[in-house]
């Protein structure tokens, strides 16, 4: 939606106040899809859940391409988010279960690092605007591809062990409700670590999804063309994919605190660099470099939190603790696009949006840094 937005909003005369709602529709649906998808996967199996989810967001992406109004786009994006949300926990769990226990963290990080490649592909598709393609082919490709993958999964479904047969490791005492269990997990002995994870996830995803959705529009607001905005988005996503894997190796080393500071400090400097580009009237190449650095550090910070979260919970409560942190992060992913919309609706420009999120970068960085002083689980 981020790279399609300048063209789509122009066609349907979407105001800034409406744009934030449309941007947040998919991430709002993703929040509920992830919660529902996790439970469904435990009942019917991860591969079946992934197949159904792929079909849902593939079909709904095609509905987005066929939309004739902003209201239809909003509904389609909400349903797309439900499908995507159901797919994410399934494929992350499948990636984890496909390798030995000592390689699970690397496997999940690799899968998550591949996500920005989809954003880069969307940016390449958006370049077709100069050829008269418009915004609809972006969602046609985004709909056909997951449907094809779902059909491949259907063909291989009977050849793969059904993960529904895998039962949770944690046995709850008789008469204990899931709600009480979750509360005990989060607040019994992990209160500080849980709070820091929630803060880190919320504000990091706020910044990430604001940039993913609004970056092309913000680049245009800084005085560049739509084609240049698409190139900046490609740089953000591609650099984020490659740079995140690079950052992850350093964060796994002995100087984790230093790299936390450098990562979140890098986000702040990259955002200020984009603001400086506009103020100084610098060329587009500088804007692309600043966007790429922003992608490296913002996507890198998100993947680092995914890697850190399991370390603070024991084997029995790890799924609950990590799942709660990710859910809180999804709320931040909804808030980010709405924040940008509110700033722009107030009459401020792109530079004001980039400046407004700097305090949230500092809050997320402080939380991630605080985590390095928290005791990790020995399990």
PyMOL commands that set and color helices and strands:
alter all, ss='L'
color gray80, all
select helices_A, chain A and resi 5-12+16-44+46-65+70-97+101-113+115-131+136-159+163-165+178-187+191-221+226-251+256-280+284-312+318-345+350-356+358-371
alter helices_A, ss='H'
color red, helices_A
deselect
rebuild
show_as cartoon
